[in-house]
C-alpha cells in the first residue's frame, strides 16, 4: 500500500509522496531522535529530528488541500 508520509520538523513540514507504508513505519520508529535516517531512491536521507509523523493513504488532492 502506498501513500504520503507527512513529517513535522522544527520549522518545516515535509510531504513524501508515493512511499510504502513500511517507509512510514521506519520514520515513525525514529521520532524524537536527533537524526531520522531513511532510504529514498537508493539514497540515505537525514531528516534531522521529526515529531510527530502522519500517514495519508493514497494521493493527496493538492487542489483541495488534502
Gaussian input, Z-matrix of N, CA and C with variables (Angstrom, degrees):
# hf/3-21g

backbone

0 1
 N
 C     1     B1
 C     2     B2     1     A1
 N     3     B3     2     A2     1     D1
 C     4     B4     3     A3     2     D2
 C     5     B5     4     A4     3     D3
 N     6     B6     5     A5     4     D4
 C     7     B7     6     A6     5     D5
 C     8     B8     7     A7     6     D6
 N     9     B9     8     A8     7     D7
 C    10    B10     9     A9     8     D8
 C    11    B11    10    A10     9     D9
 N    12    B12    11    A11    10    D10
 C    13    B13    12    A12    11    D11
 C    14    B14    13    A13    12    D12
 N    15    B15    14    A14    13    D13
 C    16    B16    15    A15    14    D14
 C    17    B17    16    A16    15    D15
 N    18    B18    17    A17    16    D16
 C    19    B19    18    A18    17    D17
 C    20    B20    19    A19    18    D18
 N    21    B21    20    A20    19    D19
 C    22    B22    21    A21    20    D20
 C    23    B23    22    A22    21    D21
 N    24    B24    23    A23    22    D22
 C    25    B25    24    A24    23    D23
 C    26    B26    25    A25    24    D24
 N    27    B27    26    A26    25    D25
 C    28    B28    27    A27    26    D26
 C    29    B29    28    A28    27    D27
 N    30    B30    29    A29    28    D28
 C    31    B31    30    A30    29    D29
 C    32    B32    31    A31    30    D30
 N    33    B33    32    A32    31    D31
 C    34    B34    33    A33    32    D32
 C    35    B35    34    A34    33    D33
 N    36    B36    35    A35    34    D34
 C    37    B37    36    A36    35    D35
 C    38    B38    37    A37    36    D36
 N    39    B39    38    A38    37    D37
 C    40    B40    39    A39    38    D38
 C    41    B41    40    A40    39    D39
 N    42    B42    41    A41    40    D40
 C    43    B43    42    A42    41    D41
 C    44    B44    43    A43    42    D42
 N    45    B45    44    A44    43    D43
 C    46    B46    45    A45    44    D44
 C    47    B47    46    A46    45    D45
 N    48    B48    47    A47    46    D46
 C    49    B49    48    A48    47    D47
 C    50    B50    49    A49    48    D48
 N    51    B51    50    A50    49    D49
 C    52    B52    51    A51    50    D50
 C    53    B53    52    A52    51    D51
 N    54    B54    53    A53    52    D52
 C    55    B55    54    A54    53    D53
 C    56    B56    55    A55    54    D54
 N    57    B57    56    A56    55    D55
 C    58    B58    57    A57    56    D56
 C    59    B59    58    A58    57    D57
 N    60    B60    59    A59    58    D58
 C    61    B61    60    A60    59    D59
 C    62    B62    61    A61    60    D60
 N    63    B63    62    A62    61    D61
 C    64    B64    63    A63    62    D62
 C    65    B65    64    A64    63    D63
 N    66    B66    65    A65    64    D64
 C    67    B67    66    A66    65    D65
 C    68    B68    67    A67    66    D66
 N    69    B69    68    A68    67    D67
 C    70    B70    69    A69    68    D68
 C    71    B71    70    A70    69    D69
 N    72    B72    71    A71    70    D70
 C    73    B73    72    A72    71    D71
 C    74    B74    73    A73    72    D72
 N    75    B75    74    A74    73    D73
 C    76    B76    75    A75    74    D74
 C    77    B77    76    A76    75    D75
 N    78    B78    77    A77    76    D76
 C    79    B79    78    A78    77    D77
 C    80    B80    79    A79    78    D78
 N    81    B81    80    A80    79    D79
 C    82    B82    81    A81    80    D80
 C    83    B83    82    A82    81    D81
 N    84    B84    83    A83    82    D82
 C    85    B85    84    A84    83    D83
 C    86    B86    85    A85    84    D84
 N    87    B87    86    A86    85    D85
 C    88    B88    87    A87    86    D86
 C    89    B89    88    A88    87    D87
 N    90    B90    89    A89    88    D88
 C    91    B91    90    A90    89    D89
 C    92    B92    91    A91    90    D90
 N    93    B93    92    A92    91    D91
 C    94    B94    93    A93    92    D92
 C    95    B95    94    A94    93    D93
 N    96    B96    95    A95    94    D94
 C    97    B97    96    A96    95    D95
 C    98    B98    97    A97    96    D96
 N    99    B99    98    A98    97    D97
 C   100   B100    99    A99    98    D98
 C   101   B101   100   A100    99    D99
 N   102   B102   101   A101   100   D100
 C   103   B103   102   A102   101   D101
 C   104   B104   103   A103   102   D102
 N   105   B105   104   A104   103   D103
 C   106   B106   105   A105   104   D104
 C   107   B107   106   A106   105   D105
 N   108   B108   107   A107   106   D106
 C   109   B109   108   A108   107   D107
 C   110   B110   109   A109   108   D108
 N   111   B111   110   A110   109   D109
 C   112   B112   111   A111   110   D110
 C   113   B113   112   A112   111   D111
 N   114   B114   113   A113   112   D112
 C   115   B115   114   A114   113   D113
 C   116   B116   115   A115   114   D114
 N   117   B117   116   A116   115   D115
 C   118   B118   117   A117   116   D116
 C   119   B119   118   A118   117   D117
 N   120   B120   119   A119   118   D118
 C   121   B121   120   A120   119   D119
 C   122   B122   121   A121   120   D120
 N   123   B123   122   A122   121   D121
 C   124   B124   123   A123   122   D122
 C   125   B125   124   A124   123   D123
 N   126   B126   125   A125   124   D124
 C   127   B127   126   A126   125   D125
 C   128   B128   127   A127   126   D126
 N   129   B129   128   A128   127   D127
 C   130   B130   129   A129   128   D128
 C   131   B131   130   A130   129   D129
 N   132   B132   131   A131   130   D130
 C   133   B133   132   A132   131   D131
 C   134   B134   133   A133   132   D132
 N   135   B135   134   A134   133   D133
 C   136   B136   135   A135   134   D134
 C   137   B137   136   A136   135   D135
 N   138   B138   137   A137   136   D136
 C   139   B139   138   A138   137   D137
 C   140   B140   139   A139   138   D138
 N   141   B141   140   A140   139   D139
 C   142   B142   141   A141   140   D140
 C   143   B143   142   A142   141   D141
 N   144   B144   143   A143   142   D142
 C   145   B145   144   A144   143   D143
 C   146   B146   145   A145   144   D144
 N   147   B147   146   A146   145   D145
 C   148   B148   147   A147   146   D146
 C   149   B149   148   A148   147   D147
 N   150   B150   149   A149   148   D148
 C   151   B151   150   A150   149   D149
 C   152   B152   151   A151   150   D150
 N   153   B153   152   A152   151   D151
 C   154   B154   153   A153   152   D152
 C   155   B155   154   A154   153   D153
 N   156   B156   155   A155   154   D154
 C   157   B157   156   A156   155   D155
 C   158   B158   157   A157   156   D156
 N   159   B159   158   A158   157   D157
 C   160   B160   159   A159   158   D158
 C   161   B161   160   A160   159   D159
 N   162   B162   161   A161   160   D160
 C   163   B163   162   A162   161   D161
 C   164   B164   163   A163   162   D162
 N   165   B165   164   A164   163   D163
 C   166   B166   165   A165   164   D164
 C   167   B167   166   A166   165   D165
 N   168   B168   167   A167   166   D166
 C   169   B169   168   A168   167   D167
 C   170   B170   169   A169   168   D168
 N   171   B171   170   A170   169   D169
 C   172   B172   171   A171   170   D170
 C   173   B173   172   A172   171   D171
 N   174   B174   173   A173   172   D172
 C   175   B175   174   A174   173   D173
 C   176   B176   175   A175   174   D174
 N   177   B177   176   A176   175   D175
 C   178   B178   177   A177   176   D176
 C   179   B179   178   A178   177   D177
 N   180   B180   179   A179   178   D178
 C   181   B181   180   A180   179   D179
 C   182   B182   181   A181   180   D180
 N   183   B183   182   A182   181   D181
 C   184   B184   183   A183   182   D182
 C   185   B185   184   A184   183   D183
 N   186   B186   185   A185   184   D184
 C   187   B187   186   A186   185   D185
 C   188   B188   187   A187   186   D186
 N   189   B189   188   A188   187   D187
 C   190   B190   189   A189   188   D188
 C   191   B191   190   A190   189   D189
 N   192   B192   191   A191   190   D190
 C   193   B193   192   A192   191   D191
 C   194   B194   193   A193   192   D192
 N   195   B195   194   A194   193   D193
 C   196   B196   195   A195   194   D194
 C   197   B197   196   A196   195   D195

   B1=1.4366
   B2=1.5223
   B3=1.3110
   B4=1.4570
   B5=1.5161
   B6=1.3104
   B7=1.4577
   B8=1.5156
   B9=1.3462
   B10=1.4509
   B11=1.5199
   B12=1.3254
   B13=1.4647
   B14=1.5220
   B15=1.3230
   B16=1.4606
   B17=1.5284
   B18=1.3303
   B19=1.4575
   B20=1.5229
   B21=1.3089
   B22=1.4525
   B23=1.5123
   B24=1.3291
   B25=1.4466
   B26=1.5280
   B27=1.3034
   B28=1.4599
   B29=1.5271
   B30=1.3212
   B31=1.4701
   B32=1.5183
   B33=1.3174
   B34=1.4585
   B35=1.5179
   B36=1.3084
   B37=1.4586
   B38=1.5178
   B39=1.3254
   B40=1.4582
   B41=1.5143
   B42=1.3329
   B43=1.4666
   B44=1.5134
   B45=1.3271
   B46=1.4604
   B47=1.5179
   B48=1.3301
   B49=1.4638
   B50=1.5187
   B51=1.3248
   B52=1.4606
   B53=1.5264
   B54=1.3528
   B55=1.4622
   B56=1.5237
   B57=1.3130
   B58=1.4564
   B59=1.5256
   B60=1.3187
   B61=1.4536
   B62=1.5334
   B63=1.3138
   B64=1.4684
   B65=1.5313
   B66=1.3351
   B67=1.4698
   B68=1.5247
   B69=1.3224
   B70=1.4662
   B71=1.5342
   B72=1.3223
   B73=1.4652
   B74=1.5347
   B75=1.3312
   B76=1.4640
   B77=1.5298
   B78=1.3276
   B79=1.4620
   B80=1.5256
   B81=1.3071
   B82=1.4665
   B83=1.5296
   B84=1.3248
   B85=1.4648
   B86=1.5298
   B87=1.3324
   B88=1.4591
   B89=1.5305
   B90=1.3274
   B91=1.4657
   B92=1.5190
   B93=1.2970
   B94=1.4661
   B95=1.5271
   B96=1.3277
   B97=1.4651
   B98=1.5317
   B99=1.3180
   B100=1.4604
   B101=1.5190
   B102=1.3245
   B103=1.4640
   B104=1.5196
   B105=1.3074
   B106=1.4586
   B107=1.5278
   B108=1.3230
   B109=1.4631
   B110=1.5195
   B111=1.3267
   B112=1.4620
   B113=1.5178
   B114=1.3354
   B115=1.4619
   B116=1.5156
   B117=1.3319
   B118=1.4696
   B119=1.5184
   B120=1.3185
   B121=1.4687
   B122=1.5284
   B123=1.3231
   B124=1.4597
   B125=1.5255
   B126=1.3598
   B127=1.4590
   B128=1.5179
   B129=1.3354
   B130=1.4546
   B131=1.5222
   B132=1.3407
   B133=1.4597
   B134=1.5245
   B135=1.3315
   B136=1.4597
   B137=1.5259
   B138=1.3436
   B139=1.4561
   B140=1.5229
   B141=1.3101
   B142=1.4627
   B143=1.5208
   B144=1.3079
   B145=1.4650
   B146=1.5236
   B147=1.3273
   B148=1.4614
   B149=1.5184
   B150=1.3425
   B151=1.4575
   B152=1.5106
   B153=1.2674
   B154=1.4615
   B155=1.5277
   B156=1.3111
   B157=1.4617
   B158=1.5237
   B159=1.3315
   B160=1.4584
   B161=1.5216
   B162=1.3210
   B163=1.4618
   B164=1.5231
   B165=1.3286
   B166=1.4633
   B167=1.5183
   B168=1.3275
   B169=1.4566
   B170=1.5223
   B171=1.3086
   B172=1.4610
   B173=1.5307
   B174=1.3314
   B175=1.4628
   B176=1.5231
   B177=1.3292
   B178=1.4478
   B179=1.5169
   B180=1.3159
   B181=1.4663
   B182=1.5266
   B183=1.3229
   B184=1.4648
   B185=1.5316
   B186=1.3345
   B187=1.4688
   B188=1.5309
   B189=1.3231
   B190=1.4649
   B191=1.5128
   B192=1.3050
   B193=1.4538
   B194=1.5126
   B195=1.3271
   B196=1.4649
   B197=1.4866
   A1=107.89
   A2=117.14
   A3=122.30
   A4=110.32
   A5=114.74
   A6=120.19
   A7=109.64
   A8=115.62
   A9=122.46
   A10=109.73
   A11=116.32
   A12=122.11
   A13=107.30
   A14=116.66
   A15=122.34
   A16=107.28
   A17=116.08
   A18=122.09
   A19=109.82
   A20=116.79
   A21=121.63
   A22=107.97
   A23=115.38
   A24=121.40
   A25=108.31
   A26=117.25
   A27=120.52
   A28=112.33
   A29=117.58
   A30=120.87
   A31=113.13
   A32=117.56
   A33=121.12
   A34=111.31
   A35=114.91
   A36=122.61
   A37=105.75
   A38=116.51
   A39=121.53
   A40=109.35
   A41=116.57
   A42=123.43
   A43=107.51
   A44=116.51
   A45=121.30
   A46=106.71
   A47=115.58
   A48=121.15
   A49=112.17
   A50=113.98
   A51=123.25
   A52=112.57
   A53=115.43
   A54=120.50
   A55=109.21
   A56=115.20
   A57=121.18
   A58=110.17
   A59=116.82
   A60=121.76
   A61=110.70
   A62=118.02
   A63=121.26
   A64=111.20
   A65=117.51
   A66=121.87
   A67=109.36
   A68=116.40
   A69=121.74
   A70=110.74
   A71=116.68
   A72=120.75
   A73=111.03
   A74=116.28
   A75=120.95
   A76=110.30
   A77=117.37
   A78=121.25
   A79=110.22
   A80=116.54
   A81=121.15
   A82=111.07
   A83=116.95
   A84=121.61
   A85=112.06
   A86=117.03
   A87=121.27
   A88=113.10
   A89=118.36
   A90=121.11
   A91=110.33
   A92=114.99
   A93=123.99
   A94=113.77
   A95=117.76
   A96=120.01
   A97=107.86
   A98=117.32
   A99=119.72
   A100=111.97
   A101=116.75
   A102=120.49
   A103=109.67
   A104=116.75
   A105=123.22
   A106=107.14
   A107=117.53
   A108=122.39
   A109=110.65
   A110=116.39
   A111=122.21
   A112=109.15
   A113=115.49
   A114=120.74
   A115=110.11
   A116=116.08
   A117=123.43
   A118=106.56
   A119=116.35
   A120=121.68
   A121=111.57
   A122=116.15
   A123=124.06
   A124=113.99
   A125=117.18
   A126=121.53
   A127=108.43
   A128=116.91
   A129=121.09
   A130=108.61
   A131=115.71
   A132=122.06
   A133=108.57
   A134=116.30
   A135=122.36
   A136=107.27
   A137=116.45
   A138=121.42
   A139=112.22
   A140=117.58
   A141=120.47
   A142=109.03
   A143=116.20
   A144=121.05
   A145=109.91
   A146=118.04
   A147=122.48
   A148=109.87
   A149=115.35
   A150=119.97
   A151=108.93
   A152=121.54
   A153=127.12
   A154=110.45
   A155=116.38
   A156=122.87
   A157=108.40
   A158=117.04
   A159=121.52
   A160=110.30
   A161=115.62
   A162=123.55
   A163=108.79
   A164=116.47
   A165=121.74
   A166=107.11
   A167=115.74
   A168=120.42
   A169=109.77
   A170=116.66
   A171=124.00
   A172=110.68
   A173=116.22
   A174=121.56
   A175=110.94
   A176=115.20
   A177=121.54
   A178=108.43
   A179=117.50
   A180=122.17
   A181=107.53
   A182=116.97
   A183=121.09
   A184=112.05
   A185=118.35
   A186=120.14
   A187=110.37
   A188=117.02
   A189=121.69
   A190=111.01
   A191=117.93
   A192=120.98
   A193=114.17
   A194=118.23
   A195=121.67
   A196=110.22
   D1=129.01
   D2=179.24
   D3=-108.46
   D4=156.03
   D5=179.55
   D6=-169.93
   D7=-155.40
   D8=-177.22
   D9=-120.57
   D10=127.82
   D11=174.00
   D12=-93.91
   D13=132.03
   D14=-179.62
   D15=-114.39
   D16=118.43
   D17=-176.77
   D18=-108.76
   D19=128.79
   D20=174.80
   D21=-101.51
   D22=118.06
   D23=178.28
   D24=-110.44
   D25=178.95
   D26=-174.57
   D27=-52.41
   D28=-47.16
   D29=-177.97
   D30=-127.87
   D31=8.87
   D32=-175.34
   D33=-136.16
   D34=157.60
   D35=168.15
   D36=-121.48
   D37=126.65
   D38=-178.91
   D39=-114.56
   D40=130.76
   D41=176.41
   D42=-108.94
   D43=123.96
   D44=177.61
   D45=-117.54
   D46=108.11
   D47=-174.11
   D48=-91.69
   D49=158.67
   D50=173.03
   D51=58.77
   D52=47.29
   D53=177.16
   D54=-117.78
   D55=154.96
   D56=178.47
   D57=-71.88
   D58=155.11
   D59=179.12
   D60=-61.44
   D61=-30.58
   D62=178.13
   D63=-62.06
   D64=-32.78
   D65=175.93
   D66=-63.04
   D67=-45.86
   D68=177.37
   D69=-58.78
   D70=-45.40
   D71=-179.14
   D72=-62.45
   D73=-38.32
   D74=179.04
   D75=-62.82
   D76=-42.95
   D77=178.54
   D78=-68.91
   D79=-43.26
   D80=-178.74
   D81=-58.60
   D82=-38.31
   D83=178.71
   D84=-64.66
   D85=-21.10
   D86=-177.67
   D87=-101.53
   D88=8.01
   D89=179.40
   D90=-54.64
   D91=143.16
   D92=179.15
   D93=70.47
   D94=4.55
   D95=172.14
   D96=-81.99
   D97=156.24
   D98=178.64
   D99=-71.08
   D100=-29.41
   D101=-178.09
   D102=-132.42
   D103=102.01
   D104=175.89
   D105=-88.89
   D106=109.55
   D107=-176.57
   D108=-111.10
   D109=131.59
   D110=177.07
   D111=-145.01
   D112=157.81
   D113=177.03
   D114=-94.96
   D115=128.72
   D116=174.06
   D117=-129.61
   D118=125.21
   D119=-179.33
   D120=50.77
   D121=46.35
   D122=177.71
   D123=63.21
   D124=19.72
   D125=175.24
   D126=-123.17
   D127=137.72
   D128=176.82
   D129=-81.77
   D130=127.58
   D131=-178.78
   D132=-118.08
   D133=132.59
   D134=176.66
   D135=-100.75
   D136=110.14
   D137=-179.63
   D138=-85.74
   D139=-0.90
   D140=-175.64
   D141=74.15
   D142=-146.67
   D143=179.91
   D144=-88.54
   D145=125.84
   D146=176.74
   D147=-125.23
   D148=139.66
   D149=178.07
   D150=-173.60
   D151=131.57
   D152=-18.06
   D153=-82.41
   D154=-179.58
   D155=-179.81
   D156=-121.54
   D157=138.10
   D158=178.54
   D159=-121.64
   D160=156.92
   D161=179.70
   D162=-121.39
   D163=134.47
   D164=175.04
   D165=-125.41
   D166=115.20
   D167=-178.37
   D168=-68.48
   D169=145.67
   D170=179.87
   D171=68.27
   D172=-160.50
   D173=-177.73
   D174=-90.07
   D175=155.56
   D176=174.97
   D177=-91.13
   D178=133.54
   D179=176.12
   D180=-83.43
   D181=93.03
   D182=-174.85
   D183=-65.59
   D184=-26.78
   D185=178.22
   D186=-68.17
   D187=-34.92
   D188=179.52
   D189=-86.32
   D190=-31.90
   D191=178.53
   D192=118.58
   D193=-10.68
   D194=174.47
   D195=-165.25

